[in-house]
Amino acid sequence: MGNETINAIFASALTLLVSSTAEAQGRKSSQYSDGVYTATGEYGGQPSPITVKATLTDGVITALTITPHAYVPESLELQWRFAAAVPTVVIGKPIDQVKVGKLAGSSGTPKGFNDAIEQIKRQAARKG
């Protein structure tokens, strides 16, 4: 067999492999419906709420907005710092892999954020 024949066979096999992989990925469906979801998580003894707005595409967080609601100035400052830092940590990740800990100096705010993410997962869950 000449090199041209071998190359043609290899190219055909590679094309078949790539198209099969793309087809399989296209069939793969998320357990979550695409959309924009909003939830308010609670944490702390006062309590301190924080609102999370997440856009899901194929179960992956593609956009995120955090709205702080703390009344105590120090808590509000921590929430704002958390709100600025968390998108870089979670955007692009599957929602099932999102659970944050202490971030940007805030140890309480992540509890409210994680609570909101759990609510969003329940909202977005496919029925069926």
All heavy atoms as an XYZ file, in Angstrom:
940
protein
N       0.835     -1.172      0.000
C       0.000      0.000      0.000
C       0.881      1.237      0.000
O       1.810      1.338      0.789
C      -0.852     -0.004      1.268
C      -2.297      0.269      1.016
S      -3.292      0.372      2.509
C      -3.692     -1.310      2.851
N       0.548      2.216     -0.860
C       1.341      3.433     -0.936
C       0.946      4.426      0.145
O      -0.091      4.286      0.808
N       1.794      5.423      0.313
C       1.534      6.448      1.318
C       0.223      7.189      1.071
O      -0.478      7.542      2.018
C       2.685      7.456      1.367
C       3.873      6.912      2.134
O       3.738      5.939      2.879
N       5.026      7.533      1.948
N      -0.126      7.430     -0.188
C      -1.369      8.141     -0.492
C      -2.574      7.336     -0.018
O      -3.530      7.893      0.533
C      -1.468      8.422     -1.987
C      -0.518      9.508     -2.467
C      -0.654      9.785     -3.951
O      -1.732      9.521     -4.511
O       0.333     10.270     -4.518
N      -2.544      6.037     -0.198
C      -3.654      5.179      0.229
C      -3.758      5.158      1.747
O      -4.847      5.283      2.314
C      -3.471      3.746     -0.304
O      -3.330      3.798     -1.725
C      -4.646      2.857      0.068
N      -2.632      5.022      2.405
C      -2.608      5.012      3.875
C      -3.120      6.344      4.412
O      -3.939      6.384      5.339
C      -1.189      4.700      4.399
C      -0.829      3.251      4.081
C      -1.103      4.956      5.899
C       0.598      2.875      4.379
N      -2.668      7.447      3.822
C      -3.121      8.768      4.264
C      -4.628      8.936      4.050
O      -5.327      9.506      4.885
C      -2.366      9.879      3.537
C      -0.934     10.011      4.013
O      -0.588      9.528      5.086
N      -0.095     10.651      3.214
N      -5.149      8.441      2.938
C      -6.581      8.538      2.657
C      -7.382      7.725      3.671
O      -8.423      8.173      4.160
C      -6.879      8.071      1.241
N      -6.907      6.526      4.002
C      -7.589      5.692      4.994
C      -7.551      6.373      6.361
O      -8.557      6.441      7.069
C      -6.960      4.283      5.055
C      -7.259      3.522      3.759
C      -7.464      3.507      6.273
C      -6.490      2.221      3.626
N      -6.403      6.891      6.736
C      -6.250      7.576      8.013
C      -7.173      8.798      8.074
O      -7.849      9.024      9.078
C      -4.785      7.982      8.232
C      -4.564      8.703      9.524
C      -4.613      8.016     10.733
C      -4.323     10.071      9.545
C      -4.412      8.681     11.935
C      -4.129     10.735     10.737
C      -4.172     10.040     11.935
N      -7.214      9.578      7.018
C      -8.065     10.776      6.984
C      -9.536     10.401      7.105
O     -10.306     11.054      7.807
C      -7.819     11.568      5.704
N      -9.949      9.327      6.437
C     -11.341      8.872      6.517
C     -11.681      8.424      7.932
O     -12.746      8.737      8.460
C     -11.582      7.722      5.544
O     -11.439      8.178      4.222
N     -10.778      7.678      8.541
C     -11.014      7.205      9.907
C     -11.088      8.376     10.882
O     -11.939      8.421     11.768
C      -9.909      6.237     10.322
N     -10.212      9.355     10.714
C     -10.206     10.531     11.577
C     -11.489     11.328     11.408
O     -12.096     11.761     12.391
C      -8.980     11.398     11.276
C      -8.759     12.602     12.192
C      -8.650     12.151     13.641
C      -7.515     13.350     11.770
N     -11.951     11.496     10.177
C     -13.203     12.212      9.920
C     -14.365     11.498     10.584
O     -15.226     12.124     11.212
C     -13.453     12.344      8.404
O     -12.352     13.054      7.827
C     -14.751     13.065      8.120
N     -14.413     10.183     10.485
C     -15.474      9.396     11.094
C     -15.441      9.549     12.621
O     -16.470      9.739     13.256
C     -15.334      7.925     10.703
C     -16.392      6.972     11.239
C     -17.770      7.382     10.741
C     -16.077      5.557     10.814
N     -14.254      9.500     13.207
C     -14.099      9.638     14.645
C     -14.570     11.014     15.109
O     -15.326     11.128     16.066
C     -12.641      9.415     15.051
C     -12.316      9.644     16.531
C     -13.048      8.624     17.397
C     -10.820      9.560     16.749
N     -14.172     12.072     14.430
C     -14.553     13.434     14.808
C     -16.061     13.618     14.686
O     -16.705     14.165     15.571
C     -13.782     14.482     13.963
C     -14.354     15.868     14.158
C     -12.309     14.450     14.320
N     -16.666     13.143     13.598
C     -18.108     13.318     13.427
C     -18.882     12.495     14.448
O     -19.901     12.933     14.957
C     -18.544     12.986     12.001
O     -18.320     11.634     11.714
N     -18.412     11.309     14.807
C     -19.079     10.494     15.821
C     -19.002     11.164     17.182
O     -19.967     11.170     17.943
C     -18.441      9.109     15.908
O     -18.618      8.415     14.699
N     -17.860     11.733     17.502
C     -17.696     12.427     18.780
C     -18.608     13.646     18.842
O     -19.271     13.881     19.841
C     -16.222     12.846     18.973
O     -15.415     11.673     18.912
C     -16.022     13.535     20.301
N     -18.665     14.420     17.773
C     -19.529     15.607     17.744
C     -20.988     15.211     17.861
O     -21.763     15.851     18.578
C     -19.294     16.388     16.458
N     -21.377     14.134     17.188
C     -22.763     13.660     17.253
C     -23.103     13.216     18.671
O     -24.156     13.532     19.200
C     -22.953     12.510     16.274
C     -24.387     12.013     16.179
C     -24.502     10.886     15.169
O     -23.946     11.005     14.068
O     -25.159      9.889     15.516
N     -22.194     12.514     19.327
C     -22.429     12.053     20.698
C     -22.544     13.237     21.646
O     -23.383     13.256     22.536
C     -21.300     11.119     21.141
N     -21.709     14.257     21.456
C     -21.786     15.431     22.308
C     -23.093     16.179     22.080
O     -23.663     16.727     22.997
C     -20.596     16.356     22.067
C     -19.314     15.798     22.636
C     -18.111     16.672     22.322
O     -18.157     17.534     21.457
N     -17.041     16.445     23.033
N     -23.564     16.207     20.862
C     -24.824     16.875     20.555
C     -25.998     16.184     21.226
O     -26.963     16.834     21.613
N     -25.927     14.878     21.394
C     -26.997     14.121     22.036
C     -26.945     14.251     23.550
O     -27.928     14.035     24.224
C     -26.890     12.647     21.674
C     -27.428     12.318     20.318
C     -27.591     10.826     20.175
N     -26.374     10.107     20.529
C     -25.581      9.514     19.664
N     -25.843      9.551     18.391
N     -24.509      8.877     20.064
N     -25.782     14.553     24.082
C     -25.620     14.646     25.529
C     -26.473     15.794     26.047
O     -26.313     16.930     25.660
C     -24.137     14.894     25.850
C     -23.841     14.923     27.333
C     -22.370     15.108     27.573
C     -22.027     16.560     27.460
N     -20.673     16.879     27.834
N     -27.399     15.495     26.920
C     -28.239     16.559     27.444
C     -27.961     16.742     28.924
O     -27.647     15.803     29.632
C     -29.716     16.243     27.205
O     -30.089     15.133     27.979
N     -28.107     17.950     29.356
C     -27.888     18.293     30.741
C     -29.132     17.933     31.545
O     -30.236     17.878     31.020
C     -27.614     19.792     30.832
O     -27.640     20.209     32.175
N     -28.947     17.721     32.819
C     -30.098     17.495     33.687
C     -30.754     18.806     34.070
O     -31.752     18.826     34.774
C     -29.688     16.718     34.932
C     -28.742     17.472     35.850
C     -28.309     16.620     37.032
O     -28.502     15.408     37.049
N     -27.722     17.236     38.023
N     -30.197     19.931     33.569
C     -30.731     21.261     33.851
C     -31.204     21.922     32.564
O     -30.575     21.792     31.518
C     -29.666     22.136     34.512
C     -29.167     21.558     35.817
C     -27.923     20.951     35.905
C     -29.969     21.587     36.954
C     -27.480     20.405     37.098
C     -29.530     21.035     38.151
C     -28.286     20.451     38.213
O     -27.855     19.906     39.398
N     -32.291     22.669     32.672
C     -32.796     23.436     31.535
C     -31.981     24.714     31.395
O     -31.631     25.353     32.396
C     -34.266     23.807     31.758
O     -35.062     22.644     31.799
N     -31.698     25.084     30.148
C     -31.005     26.338     29.893
C     -31.893     27.494     30.340
O     -33.126     27.420     30.262
C     -30.711     26.499     28.401
C     -29.665     25.518     27.894
O     -29.072     24.791     28.711
O     -29.449     25.487     26.672
N     -31.281     28.568     30.797
C     -32.061     29.740     31.180
C     -31.332     30.604     32.175
O     -30.176     30.352     32.530
N     -32.026     31.633     32.613
C     -31.512     32.560     33.620
C     -32.324     32.336     34.885
O     -33.557     32.376     34.858
C     -31.634     34.027     33.152
C     -31.117     34.971     34.213
C     -30.891     34.222     31.835
N     -31.635     32.093     35.985
C     -32.277     31.761     37.252
C     -31.773     32.698     38.346
O     -30.604     33.071     38.367
C     -31.973     30.313     37.634
C     -32.452     29.332     36.594
C     -31.605     28.909     35.566
C     -33.752     28.861     36.615
C     -32.051     28.025     34.597
C     -34.202     27.980     35.645
C     -33.354     27.569     34.642
O     -33.800     26.706     33.685
N     -32.678     33.034     39.259
C     -32.333     33.936     40.356
C     -32.791     33.336     41.677
O     -33.902     32.807     41.768
C     -33.008     35.310     40.157
O     -32.609     35.838     38.889
C     -32.584     36.293     41.241
N     -31.935     33.430     42.685
C     -32.279     32.957     44.028
C     -31.551     33.821     45.055
O     -30.486     34.367     44.770
C     -31.889     31.502     44.199
N     -32.144     33.924     46.216
C     -31.519     34.666     47.310
C     -31.144     33.690     48.405
O     -32.006     32.994     48.946
C     -32.464     35.754     47.851
O     -32.753     36.665     46.783
C     -31.822     36.525     48.998
N     -29.849     33.657     48.699
C     -29.342     32.776     49.745
C     -29.227     33.530     51.055
O     -28.934     34.723     51.073
N     -29.469     32.828     52.131
C     -29.389     33.396     53.478
C     -28.214     32.776     54.224
O     -27.910     31.599     54.039
C     -30.673     33.104     54.252
C     -31.929     33.658     53.630
C     -32.140     35.133     53.884
O     -31.529     35.677     54.827
O     -32.908     35.751     53.127
N     -27.604     33.568     55.090
C     -26.549     33.034     55.943
C     -26.397     33.936     57.144
O     -26.879     35.077     57.157
C     -25.211     32.932     55.192
C     -24.618     34.271     54.826
C     -23.660     34.873     55.640
C     -25.018     34.934     53.683
C     -23.122     36.109     55.309
C     -24.485     36.163     53.345
C     -23.537     36.741     54.162
O     -23.015     37.963     53.834
N     -25.740     33.444     58.154
C     -25.445     34.231     59.339
C     -26.616     34.317     60.306
O     -27.725     33.903     60.013
N     -26.351     34.907     61.448
C     -27.356     35.013     62.491
C     -28.302     36.178     62.334
O     -29.341     36.225     62.968
N     -27.997     37.137     61.433
C     -28.801     38.358     61.368
C     -30.065     38.276     60.533
O     -30.980     39.009     60.880
C     -27.908     39.496     60.892
C     -26.859     39.767     61.922
C     -26.121     41.050     61.629
O     -26.523     41.857     60.833
N     -25.022     41.235     62.320
N     -30.378     37.565     59.580
C     -29.536     36.929     58.565
C     -29.065     37.943     57.523
O     -29.610     39.038     57.439
C     -30.479     35.920     57.931
C     -31.824     36.545     58.032
C     -31.795     37.344     59.315
N     -28.116     37.544     56.735
C     -27.588     38.384     55.665
C     -27.914     37.725     54.331
O     -27.391     36.657     54.025
C     -26.075     38.542     55.801
O     -25.759     39.250     56.972
N     -28.783     38.326     53.529
C     -29.116     37.736     52.228
C     -28.173     38.203     51.120
O     -27.583     39.278     51.202
C     -30.534     38.245     51.968
C     -30.597     39.555     52.687
C     -29.676     39.426     53.876
N     -28.039     37.368     50.105
C     -27.283     37.713     48.901
C     -28.016     37.071     47.716
O     -28.407     35.910     47.786
C     -25.807     37.257     48.980
C     -25.010     37.804     47.802
C     -25.675     35.766     49.110
C     -23.510     37.732     48.002
N     -28.246     37.862     46.674
C     -28.977     37.363     45.513
C     -28.005     36.953     44.420
O     -27.059     37.673     44.118
C     -29.961     38.427     44.983
O     -30.893     38.726     46.026
C     -30.721     37.934     43.766
N     -28.266     35.791     43.841
C     -27.430     35.239     42.783
C     -28.298     35.071     41.538
O     -29.368     34.473     41.599
C     -26.836     33.866     43.189
C     -26.034     33.251     42.056
C     -25.996     34.012     44.450
N     -27.828     35.607     40.428
C     -28.493     35.440     39.132
C     -27.502     34.714     38.234
O     -26.413     35.214     37.960
C     -28.852     36.805     38.548
C     -29.552     36.744     37.211
C     -29.898     38.166     36.747
C     -30.535     38.179     35.392
N     -30.801     39.564     34.944
N     -27.889     33.511     37.807
C     -26.989     32.667     37.012
C     -27.639     32.282     35.694
O     -28.824     31.956     35.651
C     -26.616     31.409     37.787
N     -26.843     32.326     34.640
C     -27.286     31.840     33.332
C     -26.679     30.467     33.133
O     -25.462     30.290     33.284
C     -26.824     32.793     32.211
O     -27.339     34.099     32.470
C     -27.305     32.309     30.852
N     -27.543     29.481     32.809
C     -27.092     28.116     32.571
C     -27.243     27.752     31.103
O     -28.285     28.025     30.499
C     -27.921     27.125     33.384
C     -27.753     27.121     34.887
C     -28.645     26.050     35.512
C     -26.321     26.869     35.266
N     -26.219     27.138     30.564
C     -26.245     26.578     29.212
C     -25.640     25.185     29.298
O     -24.482     25.050     29.694
C     -25.447     27.460     28.233
O     -25.952     28.793     28.292
C     -25.557     26.929     26.815
N     -26.428     24.178     28.990
C     -25.978     22.783     29.092
C     -25.429     22.461     30.481
O     -24.453     21.735     30.616
C     -24.931     22.457     28.030
C     -25.485     22.530     26.621
O     -26.679     22.183     26.439
O     -24.742     22.926     25.703
N     -26.037     23.039     31.516
C     -25.627     22.766     32.887
C     -24.400     23.523     33.346
O     -23.919     23.329     34.461
N     -23.884     24.411     32.498
C     -22.679     25.186     32.811
C     -23.080     26.632     33.083
O     -23.900     27.211     32.365
C     -21.673     25.125     31.639
C     -20.489     26.041     31.881
C     -21.221     23.687     31.417
N     -22.491     27.222     34.111
C     -22.751     28.627     34.406
C     -21.988     29.475     33.392
O     -20.759     29.417     33.326
C     -22.331     28.992     35.841
C     -23.193     28.217     36.839
C     -22.455     30.500     36.069
C     -22.825     28.436     38.285
N     -22.736     30.241     32.584
C     -22.108     31.053     31.541
C     -22.118     32.537     31.882
O     -21.404     33.307     31.249
C     -22.812     30.829     30.188
O     -24.199     31.125     30.330
C     -22.627     29.393     29.714
N     -22.916     32.944     32.852
C     -22.923     34.333     33.324
C     -23.399     34.321     34.769
O     -24.166     33.445     35.177
C     -23.837     35.198     32.467
N     -22.936     35.311     35.538
C     -23.263     35.344     36.960
C     -23.284     36.783     37.450
O     -22.376     37.554     37.142
C     -22.217     34.545     37.743
C     -22.496     34.302     39.206
C     -23.563     33.233     39.363
C     -21.230     33.874     39.917
N     -24.323     37.122     38.198
C     -24.416     38.431     38.834
C     -24.748     38.213     40.303
O     -25.634     37.428     40.629
C     -25.537     39.280     38.190
O     -25.307     39.365     36.795
C     -25.580     40.668     38.777
N     -24.056     38.911     41.173
C     -24.281     38.825     42.613
C     -24.760     40.189     43.093
O     -24.154     41.212     42.785
C     -22.976     38.480     43.373
C     -22.279     37.258     42.779
C     -23.231     38.338     44.860
C     -22.988     35.974     42.968
N     -25.849     40.198     43.872
C     -26.357     41.442     44.436
C     -26.333     41.338     45.958
O     -27.115     40.581     46.546
C     -27.792     41.720     43.955
O     -27.810     41.713     42.528
C     -28.283     43.063     44.467
N     -25.451     42.102     46.612
C     -25.390     42.108     48.076
C     -26.593     42.848     48.674
O     -27.119     43.786     48.079
C     -24.102     42.881     48.372
C     -23.301     42.793     47.117
C     -24.320     42.801     46.021
N     -27.009     42.415     49.871
C     -28.128     43.046     50.573
C     -27.836     43.298     52.042
O     -28.764     43.585     52.799
C     -29.381     42.163     50.490
C     -29.846     41.899     49.098
N     -30.403     42.862     48.292
C     -29.838     40.755     48.370
C     -30.729     42.323     47.121
N     -30.385     41.051     47.142
N     -26.601     43.161     52.466
C     -26.277     43.327     53.892
C     -26.570     44.751     54.342
O     -26.455     45.711     53.576
C     -24.815     42.983     54.135
N     -26.950     44.874     55.628
C     -27.249     46.182     56.212
C     -26.084     46.732     57.013
O     -25.908     47.934     57.119
C     -28.482     46.076     57.120
C     -29.713     45.654     56.369
C     -30.175     44.346     56.430
C     -30.398     46.551     55.568
C     -31.299     43.949     55.723
C     -31.516     46.166     54.851
C     -31.970     44.863     54.946
O     -33.079     44.479     54.240
N     -25.282     45.852     57.565
C     -24.117     46.247     58.342
C     -23.004     46.622     57.362
O     -22.674     45.829     56.473
C     -23.670     45.099     59.272
C     -22.412     45.471     60.038
C     -24.798     44.703     60.211
N     -22.423     47.825     57.489
C     -21.419     48.274     56.511
C     -20.262     47.295     56.294
O     -19.850     47.070     55.159
C     -20.917     49.598     57.098
C     -22.075     50.109     57.901
C     -22.725     48.872     58.474
N     -19.747     46.698     57.354
C     -18.631     45.755     57.206
C     -19.078     44.520     56.410
O     -18.370     44.043     55.528
C     -18.102     45.326     58.573
C     -16.901     44.402     58.474
C     -16.366     43.991     59.838
O     -16.581     44.713     60.823
O     -15.726     42.931     59.896
N     -20.266     44.015     56.701
C     -20.794     42.859     55.966
C     -21.032     43.214     54.506
O     -20.752     42.418     53.610
C     -22.100     42.374     56.588
O     -21.888     41.895     57.887
N     -21.563     44.411     54.266
C     -21.816     44.846     52.895
C     -20.513     44.928     52.106
O     -20.445     44.497     50.944
C     -22.544     46.190     52.888
C     -23.008     46.698     51.532
C     -23.963     45.711     50.870
C     -23.681     48.064     51.681
N     -19.473     45.444     52.732
C     -18.163     45.522     52.074
C     -17.657     44.128     51.714
O     -17.156     43.905     50.608
C     -17.155     46.240     52.974
C     -15.727     46.230     52.457
C     -15.530     46.939     51.120
O     -16.301     47.874     50.800
O     -14.607     46.563     50.386
N     -17.797     43.180     52.627
C     -17.364     41.803     52.356
C     -18.186     41.189     51.227
O     -17.655     40.484     50.367
C     -17.469     40.954     53.626
C     -16.415     41.246     54.688
C     -16.773     40.549     55.996
C     -15.036     40.824     54.215
N     -19.499     41.459     51.214
C     -20.341     40.943     50.137
C     -19.920     41.525     48.787
O     -19.879     40.803     47.797
C     -21.817     41.246     50.405
C     -22.456     40.345     51.420
C     -23.961     40.555     51.498
O     -24.530     41.471     50.916
N     -24.621     39.688     52.255
N     -19.614     42.815     48.744
C     -19.199     43.422     47.474
C     -17.886     42.831     46.984
O     -17.702     42.582     45.797
C     -19.087     44.946     47.595
C     -20.412     45.639     47.467
C     -21.054     46.359     48.426
C     -21.263     45.685     46.312
N     -22.262     46.826     47.946
C     -22.409     46.433     46.647
C     -21.172     45.138     45.035
C     -23.447     46.654     45.744
C     -22.211     45.368     44.143
C     -23.327     46.117     44.500
N     -16.937     42.607     47.915
C     -15.665     41.994     47.513
C     -15.888     40.571     47.001
O     -15.308     40.162     46.003
C     -14.682     42.012     48.690
C     -14.207     43.429     48.975
C     -13.107     43.600     49.983
N     -12.611     42.460     50.697
C     -12.189     42.502     51.946
N     -12.214     43.638     52.618
N     -11.730     41.428     52.530
N     -16.753     39.837     47.696
C     -17.099     38.481     47.259
C     -17.742     38.536     45.874
O     -17.396     37.755     44.982
C     -18.059     37.837     48.275
C     -18.516     36.463     47.887
C     -17.764     35.345     48.230
C     -19.693     36.273     47.182
C     -18.185     34.073     47.871
C     -20.121     35.014     46.825
C     -19.362     33.909     47.172
N     -18.694     39.455     45.683
C     -19.416     39.587     44.403
C     -18.462     39.868     43.247
O     -18.687     39.406     42.127
C     -20.460     40.699     44.505
N     -17.402     40.595     43.512
C     -16.420     40.899     42.464
C     -15.533     39.693     42.154
O     -15.100     39.503     41.019
C     -15.568     42.081     42.884
N     -15.290     38.853     43.156
C     -14.347     37.740     42.990
C     -14.985     36.451     42.477
O     -14.361     35.703     41.729
C     -13.649     37.459     44.322
N     -16.216     36.164     42.864
C     -16.794     34.844     42.593
C     -17.011     34.542     41.111
O     -16.834     33.387     40.710
C     -18.069     34.604     43.436
C     -19.256     35.336     42.892
C     -18.350     33.120     43.559
N     -17.378     35.495     40.251
C     -17.586     35.120     38.842
C     -16.353     34.482     38.193
O     -16.486     33.533     37.424
C     -17.956     36.438     38.159
C     -18.593     37.238     39.253
C     -17.782     36.885     40.484
N     -15.175     34.960     38.531
C     -13.962     34.396     37.930
C     -13.716     32.963     38.386
O     -13.018     32.214     37.726
C     -12.717     35.250     38.252
O     -12.540     35.296     39.670
C     -12.865     36.667     37.718
N     -14.319     32.579     39.501
C     -14.136     31.237     40.042
C     -15.164     30.249     39.482
O     -14.864     29.072     39.321
C     -14.222     31.275     41.590
C     -14.181     29.893     42.192
C     -13.126     32.145     42.162
N     -16.388     30.725     39.162
C     -17.443     29.772     38.798
C     -17.901     29.824     37.341
O     -18.449     28.829     36.854
C     -18.678     29.910     39.717
C     -18.298     29.694     41.159
C     -19.367     31.230     39.544
N     -17.704     30.935     36.647
C     -18.152     30.995     35.251
C     -17.353     29.993     34.422
O     -16.136     29.920     34.513
C     -18.048     32.421     34.681
C     -19.090     33.307     35.345
C     -18.242     32.426     33.157
C     -19.056     34.765     34.928
N     -18.077     29.204     33.653
C     -17.458     28.163     32.829
C     -17.466     26.793     33.483
O     -17.065     25.809     32.866
N     -17.935     26.712     34.726
C     -17.977     25.425     35.423
C     -19.388     24.856     35.408
O     -20.369     25.593     35.488
C     -17.551     25.595     36.884
C     -16.084     25.814     37.066
C     -15.723     25.693     38.518
C     -14.214     25.790     38.675
N     -13.807     25.665     40.061
N     -19.494     23.523     35.374
C     -20.806     22.903     35.551
C     -21.360     23.271     36.925
O     -20.614     23.271     37.916
C     -20.512     21.408     35.469
C     -19.219     21.314     34.712
C     -18.444     22.551     35.102
N     -22.640     23.566     36.985
C     -23.235     24.006     38.249
C     -23.075     22.957     39.343
O     -22.950     23.297     40.515
C     -24.707     24.440     38.071
C     -25.177     25.202     39.317
C     -25.581     23.271     37.696
C     -26.482     25.947     39.153
N     -23.045     21.684     38.975
C     -22.861     20.630     39.974
C     -21.481     20.652     40.615
O     -21.274     20.033     41.656
C     -23.113     19.251     39.361
C     -24.594     18.964     39.204
O     -25.412     19.520     39.965
O     -24.950     18.170     38.314
N     -20.527     21.354     40.010
C     -19.177     21.445     40.563
C     -18.955     22.744     41.320
O     -17.858     23.015     41.795
C     -18.141     21.331     39.439
C     -18.121     19.983     38.777
C     -17.117     19.922     37.637
O     -16.294     20.815     37.446
N     -17.187     18.853     36.862
N     -20.005     23.555     41.431
C     -19.856     24.872     42.063
C     -20.222     24.802     43.535
O     -21.354     24.501     43.907
C     -20.721     25.931     41.338
C     -20.725     27.228     42.116
C     -20.210     26.141     39.927
N     -19.234     25.034     44.365
C     -19.409     25.198     45.804
C     -18.169     25.950     46.272
O     -17.065     25.424     46.202
C     -19.540     23.865     46.525
C     -19.820     24.063     48.001
C     -20.247     22.801     48.686
C     -20.556     23.144     50.124
N     -21.325     22.109     50.776
N     -18.375     27.182     46.692
C     -17.225     28.003     47.046
C     -17.043     28.074     48.555
O     -17.993     27.918     49.315
C     -17.325     29.427     46.451
C     -17.346     29.389     44.946
C     -18.527     30.166     46.980
N     -15.808     28.304     48.950
C     -15.456     28.511     50.348
C     -15.058     29.961     50.540
O     -15.424     30.822     49.746
N     -14.281     30.215     51.559
C     -13.845     31.575     51.862
C     -13.220     32.188     50.617
O     -12.364     31.581     49.975
C     -12.846     31.550     53.014
C     -12.428     32.926     53.451
C     -11.532     32.862     54.677
C     -11.149     34.259     55.106
N     -10.320     34.239     56.308
N     -13.667     33.393     50.299
C     -13.218     34.047     49.075
C     -13.203     35.549     49.294
O     -14.152     36.107     49.862
C     -14.189     33.680     47.942
C     -13.852     34.073     46.527
C     -12.559     33.411     46.068
C     -14.978     33.669     45.587
N     -12.145     36.205     48.880
C     -11.996     37.666     48.991
C     -12.170     38.141     50.430
O     -12.734     39.200     50.682
C     -12.979     38.366     48.062
N     -11.716     37.332     51.377
C     -11.783     37.705     52.782
C     -13.121     37.434     53.443
O     -13.294     37.700     54.623
N     -14.065     36.932     52.695
C     -15.402     36.692     53.237
C     -15.591     35.215     53.544
O     -15.524     34.368     52.657
C     -16.465     37.146     52.230
O     -17.739     36.933     52.763
N     -15.871     34.914     54.806
C     -16.079     33.515     55.179
C     -17.567     33.176     55.322
O     -17.938     32.019     55.238
C     -15.343     33.201     56.485
O     -15.807     34.060     57.509
N     -18.430     34.174     55.505
C     -19.861     33.918     55.648
C     -20.609     33.965     54.337
O     -21.497     33.145     54.085
N     -20.268     34.917     53.489
C     -20.982     35.107     52.224
C     -21.037     33.837     51.370
O     -22.074     33.569     50.763
C     -20.373     36.277     51.425
O     -20.285     37.427     52.277
C     -21.219     36.625     50.228
N     -19.976     33.035     51.308
C     -20.063     31.810     50.506
C     -21.209     30.895     50.929
O     -21.789     30.208     50.090
C     -18.705     31.136     50.723
C     -17.782     32.258     51.030
C     -18.609     33.233     51.821
N     -21.569     30.888     52.205
C     -22.692     30.053     52.660
C     -23.984     30.510     51.995
O     -24.780     29.692     51.541
C     -22.801     30.093     54.176
C     -21.620     29.446     54.871
C     -21.675     29.625     56.368
C     -20.377     29.102     56.981
N     -20.224     29.526     58.357
N     -24.203     31.814     51.925
C     -25.389     32.340     51.253
C     -25.351     32.077     49.761
O     -26.369     31.732     49.148
N     -24.172     32.222     49.163
C     -24.003     31.948     47.731
C     -24.310     30.483     47.434
O     -25.073     30.166     46.523
C     -22.582     32.298     47.287
C     -22.296     31.906     45.871
C     -22.709     32.707     44.821
C     -21.623     30.722     45.572
C     -22.457     32.341     43.496
C     -21.361     30.354     44.268
C     -21.781     31.165     43.223
N     -23.730     29.569     48.212
C     -23.948     28.141     47.992
C     -25.421     27.775     48.190
O     -25.955     26.928     47.469
C     -23.040     27.309     48.899
C     -21.576     27.434     48.518
O     -21.231     27.653     47.361
N     -20.707     27.309     49.501
N     -26.086     28.420     49.147
C     -27.518     28.212     49.364
C     -28.289     28.625     48.105
O     -29.162     27.896     47.637
C     -27.980     29.017     50.579
C     -29.477     28.912     50.824
O     -30.045     27.807     50.711
O     -30.097     29.950     51.146
N     -27.949     29.781     47.541
C     -28.622     30.258     46.324
C     -28.363     29.320     45.150
O     -29.273     29.035     44.363
C     -28.166     31.677     45.991
N     -27.146     28.807     45.020
C     -26.821     27.869     43.932
C     -27.663     26.604     44.063
O     -28.185     26.085     43.066
C     -25.308     27.538     43.914
C     -24.510     28.755     43.430
C     -25.015     26.309     43.060
C     -24.741     29.140     41.981
N     -27.847     26.108     45.268
C     -28.691     24.917     45.470
C     -30.136     25.203     45.057
O     -30.793     24.356     44.448
C     -28.619     24.437     46.919
C     -27.292     23.803     47.292
C     -26.919     22.620     46.412
O     -27.784     21.759     46.162
O     -25.752     22.555     45.964
N     -30.635     26.395     45.372
C     -31.989     26.778     44.958
C     -32.088     26.838     43.430
O     -33.078     26.377     42.844
C     -32.361     28.140     45.538
C     -32.524     28.169     47.038
C     -32.766     29.581     47.525
O     -33.601     30.305     46.989
N     -32.024     29.989     48.553
N     -31.067     27.395     42.798
C     -31.053     27.505     41.334
C     -31.024     26.111     40.703
O     -31.721     25.858     39.706
C     -29.868     28.379     40.858
C     -30.159     29.841     41.226
C     -29.595     28.210     39.365
C     -28.979     30.790     41.050
N     -30.256     25.201     41.271
C     -30.220     23.828     40.749
C     -31.612     23.208     40.788
O     -32.037     22.534     39.848
C     -29.219     22.990     41.547
C     -27.774     23.333     41.212
C     -26.784     22.795     42.196
C     -26.671     21.330     42.279
N     -25.556     20.877     43.138
N     -32.360     23.453     41.873
C     -33.717     22.909     41.980
C     -34.641     23.575     40.954
O     -35.468     22.914     40.326
C     -34.262     23.082     43.390
C     -33.610     22.138     44.394
C     -34.317     22.131     45.746
N     -34.292     23.404     46.435
C     -33.324     23.829     47.231
N     -32.256     23.064     47.435
N     -33.404     25.002     47.824
N     -34.492     24.889     40.759
C     -35.320     25.613     39.783
C     -35.065     25.088     38.358
O     -35.996     24.962     37.570
C     -35.010     27.111     39.797
C     -35.432     27.858     41.007
C     -34.907     29.291     40.998
O     -34.610     29.860     39.951
N     -34.765     29.884     42.176
N     -33.804     24.840     38.046
C     -33.405     24.489     36.677
C     -33.520     23.004     36.371
O     -33.410     22.622     35.204
C     -31.974     24.950     36.432
N     -33.730     22.178     37.380
C     -33.767     20.726     37.177
C     -34.850     20.350     36.179
O     -35.979     20.823     36.254
C     -34.016     20.011     38.503
N     -34.455     19.533     35.208
C     -35.418     19.048     34.202
C     -36.393     18.095     34.866
O     -35.992     17.230     35.639
C     -34.698     18.315     33.074
C     -33.923     19.236     32.173
C     -33.398     18.434     30.982
N     -32.474     19.227     30.215
C     -32.825     19.900     29.118
N     -34.052     19.856     28.699
N     -31.934     20.601     28.456
N     -37.619     18.281     34.549
C     -38.669     17.382     35.053
C     -38.793     16.236     34.059
O     -38.864     16.452     32.874
C     -40.006     18.107     35.169
C     -39.952     19.467     35.844
C     -39.624     19.361     37.313
C     -39.718     20.692     38.009
N     -38.507     21.358     38.268
N     -38.815     15.050     34.549
C     -39.067     14.074     33.564
C     -38.603     12.736     33.679
O     -38.698     11.860     33.004
